[in-house]
Amino acid sequence: MSTTATRAISATAHMPAAMERLLIVLPSWVGDVCMAIPAIAHIAAHHPRATIVALGRANLRPLIDGLPFVSSFEGGSLRITDGALRARVRTHHPDAALLLPNSFRSALFTALCRVPRRVGYASDLRWLLLTDRVARRTGLMNTASMYGDLAAWWTGTRPPTCVPQLAVTGAESGEADRLLGQPHDARQPLVILNPGANRADKRWPAERFVELSKRLVREAPTGTAPLIAVNGSPAEAELSAHIAAQTGGIDLVARRVTLGALKALLQRAALLITNDTGPRHMAAAFGTPTLALFGPTDCRWTPTDYPHERVMVADPFLEDGLIANDHPLRCAITRIPVADAWIAVEALLHAHAARK
């Protein structure tokens, strides 16, 4: 995947370190927010005395809660008709806003909030609403690098890592205990299955999650059979219930898992098995061993640079110049067999045990 630059990122910071009030407009998806956090942390380090306000969808708040470098969170959909949200943003009197999403709406919203400096990629017509326009690199660039380039323009240096970081609050830890039915015994490995996705073609077949889980239980050493928990969104309740029933696992959807509780569960987990969804980025923040299954979405768009993740793609022989998204049949996720997934799971669990 090419990342040829139209111009090098400046080695000079474009924003003075003494700036005291910053607004960060978050992306809309869980995984994207996780990938943006290293850039936000890097900007916060550049402004050690600044108050940083994160603005994003209300459901994303748990990803920000507990982060020491974010002062507060304002939740809303950035609709221009939401005068109450604009009023709340104005009470923070931000000196500048960094727009992580490339949407026209985010630029219009911050302009209506009268933020003096508005920084973002100069795509489409939104450049008319930006005071500071960052040139985007040509070629195919992954999401984390896009956020890293914005942080580098802002500070003059690149973030040192793109591995996400998250924090778990005491309340979230208590909620995780409730979901599991009791405080988790660390001697019993917790394995979280994440069989859903926002598209059907990104979902590894449910019966393969079941087969892989049953093998985990069947082949576990005596006394160490894992506790299986199945995660998903409310829209995936039927899928979660089916897999939980087949594996004897905990149906987290039926127990109304929240994003905050999922953070705490992933922090404890010995293994996450997931499709290409946001929880894989959350797991990276906690060092959780992860098997990530990719079909017709190219894994190079969303790298974690996380050593305890094993990415399994439907077509490992896809030529470098081709993108999985453009070859849905060749990269159908159904091409990933359980036998190959089992080999990856064994390697992840053995490595995890060796680190303990």
C-alpha positions in Angstrom: 0.0 0.0 0.0 1.7 3.2 -1.2 2.1 6.1 1.1 4.0 8.4 -1.2 3.8 12.0 0.1 3.0 15.0 -1.9 5.2 16.9 0.5 6.9 16.1 3.7 5.3 17.0 7.0 6.9 20.1 8.4 9.4 19.7 11.1 8.1 23.0 12.6 5.0 23.0 14.9 2.1 24.9 13.4 0.5 25.4 16.8 2.2 27.1 19.8 2.7 24.9 22.8 1.3 27.7 25.0 -2.2 27.3 23.5 -4.6 26.7 26.4 -7.9 25.5 25.1 -8.3 22.8 22.4 -11.2 21.0 20.9 -10.7 17.6 19.3 -13.5 16.5 17.0 -13.6 12.7 17.1 -14.3 10.2 14.3 -17.7 8.4 14.3 -16.6 4.7 14.7 -15.2 2.9 17.7 -12.2 1.6 15.9 -11.4 5.0 14.3 -11.5 6.7 17.7 -9.1 4.1 19.1 -6.8 4.7 16.2 -7.0 8.5 16.8 -6.1 8.3 20.5 -2.3 8.2 19.9 -2.5 11.4 17.9 -4.6 13.0 20.6 -2.1 12.0 23.3 0.7 13.4 21.2 -1.0 16.7 20.8 -1.7 16.8 24.5 2.0 16.3 25.3 2.7 19.3 23.0 0.3 21.4 25.2 1.1 20.2 28.7 -1.1 23.0 30.3 -4.0 22.9 27.9 -7.6 22.0 28.6 -8.6 19.4 25.9 -12.3 18.8 25.1 -13.3 15.8 23.0 -16.4 16.2 20.8 -18.1 13.2 19.3 -21.1 10.9 19.3 -22.4 10.3 22.8 -22.0 6.5 22.6 -18.2 7.0 22.2 -17.7 8.6 25.6 -16.5 5.4 27.3 -13.5 5.4 25.0 -12.5 8.8 26.4 -13.4 8.3 30.0 -10.4 7.9 32.2 -7.8 9.2 29.7 -5.7 11.6 31.7 -5.0 14.0 28.8 -8.6 14.7 28.0 -10.3 17.1 30.3 -13.9 16.7 29.3 -16.3 15.2 26.7 -19.2 16.7 24.8 -21.5 14.3 23.2 -23.8 14.8 20.2 -24.3 14.2 16.5 -22.9 17.5 15.2 -26.2 18.4 13.6 -26.2 22.1 12.7 -29.7 22.3 14.2 -28.3 21.2 17.6 -28.0 24.7 19.2 -27.6 23.2 22.7 -24.5 21.3 21.7 -23.0 24.3 20.0 -23.7 26.4 23.1 -21.9 23.8 25.3 -18.9 23.8 23.0 -18.7 27.6 23.1 -18.6 27.6 26.9 -15.2 26.0 26.6 -13.9 28.9 24.5 -11.6 26.7 22.4 -8.7 28.5 20.7 -8.4 25.8 18.0 -10.1 22.7 16.8 -8.6 19.6 15.2 -11.1 17.9 12.9 -10.2 14.2 12.8 -13.1 13.2 10.5 -13.0 14.4 6.9 -16.7 15.3 6.9 -18.1 18.6 5.7 -20.4 18.6 8.7 -17.6 18.6 11.2 -16.1 21.7 9.6 -19.4 23.5 9.4 -20.3 22.7 13.0 -17.0 24.0 14.4 -17.3 27.1 12.2 -20.8 27.7 13.6 -19.2 27.3 17.1 -16.9 30.2 16.2 -13.7 28.3 16.9 -11.0 30.8 15.8 -8.7 28.1 14.2 -10.1 25.0 12.5 -7.6 22.4 11.4 -8.2 19.5 9.1 -7.7 17.9 5.7 -8.7 20.1 2.8 -11.0 17.7 1.1 -14.0 18.6 -1.1 -15.6 22.0 -0.2 -14.8 21.8 3.5 -11.6 23.7 2.8 -13.7 26.9 2.7 -14.6 26.3 6.3 -11.1 25.6 7.6 -8.6 28.2 8.7 -5.7 25.8 8.6 -5.6 23.2 5.7 -3.4 20.2 5.9 -2.4 18.6 2.5 -3.2 14.9 2.5 -0.7 12.4 1.2 -1.5 10.8 -2.2 -1.9 7.1 -2.6 -3.6 4.6 -0.3 -3.0 5.6 3.4 -4.1 3.8 6.5 -6.4 5.5 9.0 -3.8 5.7 11.8 -1.3 7.4 9.5 -3.9 9.9 8.5 -4.4 10.9 12.2 -0.6 10.8 12.8 0.0 13.2 9.9 -2.5 15.7 11.4 -0.7 15.4 14.8 2.7 15.9 13.1 1.4 19.0 11.3 0.2 20.4 14.6 3.2 19.6 16.7 6.1 19.3 14.3 6.8 15.6 15.3 5.1 12.3 14.6 3.4 10.4 17.4 5.8 7.7 18.8 3.3 4.9 18.4 -0.1 4.1 16.8 -1.1 1.5 19.4 -4.2 2.8 21.1 -4.5 3.4 24.8 -7.7 3.3 26.9 -8.4 3.4 30.6 -10.9 1.4 32.8 -12.8 3.2 35.5 -13.8 1.5 38.8 -17.5 1.6 37.7 -16.7 -0.1 34.5 -14.7 -2.8 36.3 -17.7 -3.4 38.6 -20.0 -3.6 35.6 -17.8 -6.3 34.1 -18.1 -8.3 37.3 -21.9 -8.1 37.0 -21.8 -9.3 33.4 -19.7 -12.3 34.3 -21.9 -13.1 37.4 -19.0 -12.8 39.8 -15.4 -11.4 40.1 -13.4 -13.2 37.4 -11.1 -15.9 38.6 -7.8 -15.0 36.8 -6.9 -18.8 36.7 -9.8 -19.4 34.3 -8.9 -17.8 30.9 -11.6 -15.5 29.6 -12.1 -15.8 25.8 -14.3 -13.2 24.1 -15.9 -13.9 20.8 -16.9 -10.9 18.6 -18.9 -12.5 15.7 -20.7 -9.5 14.5 -19.8 -6.6 12.1 -21.5 -3.7 10.4 -21.7 -5.7 7.2 -22.7 -9.3 6.7 -19.8 -10.1 4.4 -17.4 -9.1 7.2 -18.8 -11.8 9.4 -17.0 -15.2 9.7 -19.7 -17.8 9.8 -21.3 -18.3 13.2 -20.8 -22.0 13.2 -17.1 -21.6 12.8 -17.0 -19.4 15.9 -18.9 -22.2 17.6 -16.6 -25.0 16.3 -13.4 -23.0 17.3 -14.8 -22.3 20.8 -15.7 -25.9 21.4 -12.2 -27.0 20.4 -10.8 -24.4 22.9 -12.8 -26.0 25.7 -12.2 -29.6 24.5 -8.4 -29.3 24.2 -7.8 -27.1 27.3 -5.5 -28.6 29.9 -7.4 -30.1 32.9 -8.8 -27.4 35.2 -8.2 -24.5 32.7 -11.2 -24.7 30.4 -11.9 -21.1 29.3 -14.9 -19.0 30.1 -16.5 -18.1 26.8 -18.3 -14.7 26.5 -20.0 -13.5 23.3 -20.0 -9.8 22.5 -22.1 -7.8 20.1 -24.4 -4.8 19.5 -28.1 -4.9 20.3 -28.8 -5.5 16.6 -26.7 -8.7 16.9 -28.7 -10.2 19.7 -29.9 -13.2 17.8 -26.4 -14.0 16.6 -25.0 -13.6 20.1 -27.7 -15.7 21.6 -27.2 -18.5 19.1 -23.4 -18.7 19.6 -23.7 -18.5 23.4 -26.2 -21.3 23.5 -24.1 -23.5 21.3 -20.9 -22.9 23.3 -22.3 -22.7 26.8 -20.9 -19.2 27.0 -22.1 -15.9 28.5 -24.4 -13.9 26.2 -23.0 -10.4 26.9 -25.6 -8.8 24.6 -28.5 -10.3 26.6 -26.9 -9.0 29.7 -26.7 -5.5 28.1 -23.0 -5.1 27.8 -21.9 -1.5 27.4 -18.8 -0.1 25.7 -17.3 0.7 29.1 -17.8 -2.8 30.5 -16.3 -4.2 27.3 -13.2 -2.3 28.0 -12.9 -3.9 31.4 -13.6 -7.4 30.0 -11.0 -7.0 27.2 -8.5 -5.9 29.9 -9.0 -9.2 31.6 -9.3 -11.5 28.6 -6.8 -14.1 27.6 -8.0 -14.0 24.0 -10.3 -12.1 21.6 -11.5 -13.7 18.4 -13.1 -11.0 16.2 -14.1 -9.9 12.8 -12.9 -6.6 11.4 -14.6 -4.4 14.1 -13.8 -1.8 16.7 -13.1 -4.3 19.6 -9.9 -5.4 18.0 -8.5 -1.9 18.4 -9.8 -1.8 22.0 -8.0 -5.1 22.7 -4.7 -3.7 21.5 -4.9 -1.0 24.1 -4.9 -3.6 26.8 -2.3 -6.0 25.4 -5.0 -8.6 24.8 -4.0 -11.4 22.4 -6.3 -11.1 19.4 -7.1 -13.1 16.3 -8.6 -10.7 13.7 -10.4 -12.2 10.8 -10.6 -10.2 7.5 -12.6 -10.9 4.4 -13.4 -8.2 1.8 -12.0 -5.3 3.8 -8.2 -4.8 3.5 -6.4 -5.2 6.7 -3.8 -2.6 5.6 -6.4 0.2 6.1 -6.5 -0.3 9.8 -3.2 -1.6 11.2 -2.7 -1.7 15.0 1.1 -2.3 15.0 0.4 -4.5 18.0 2.6 -7.5 18.4 0.0 -9.8 20.1 -2.5 -9.6 17.3 -2.6 -12.2 14.5 -4.4 -11.0 11.4 -5.9 -13.8 9.2 -7.0 -12.8 5.7 -9.2 -14.6 3.3 -6.7 -14.6 0.5 -3.1 -14.4 1.8 -1.8 -14.5 -1.7 -3.5 -11.3 -2.9 -1.0 -9.3 -4.9 0.4 -6.2 -3.2 -1.1 -3.9 -5.8 -4.6 -5.2 -5.2 -7.0 -4.3 -2.4 -9.3 -6.8 -0.8 -12.2 -4.4 -0.9 -12.2 -4.6 -4.7 -12.2 -8.4 -4.8 -15.2 -9.5 -2.6 -15.4 -13.0 -4.1 -11.7 -13.8 -4.0 -11.6 -12.4 -0.5 -14.8 -13.9 0.9 -14.3 -14.4 4.7 -15.8 -17.9 4.3 -12.4 -18.9 2.8 -10.8 -18.8 6.3 -11.0 -22.4 7.6 -11.4 -23.3 11.3 -8.2 -25.4 11.1 -6.1 -22.3 10.2 -7.8 -20.2 12.9 -7.0 -22.9 15.5 -3.3 -22.8 14.7 -3.3 -19.0 15.2 -5.3 -19.4 18.5 -2.9 -22.0 19.8 0.1 -19.8 19.1 -1.5 -16.7 20.7 -2.4 -18.6 23.9 1.0 -20.3 24.2 2.7 -16.9 23.8 0.3 -15.4 26.4 1.1 -18.1 28.9 4.8 -17.7 28.4 4.6 -14.0 29.2 2.7 -14.6 32.5 
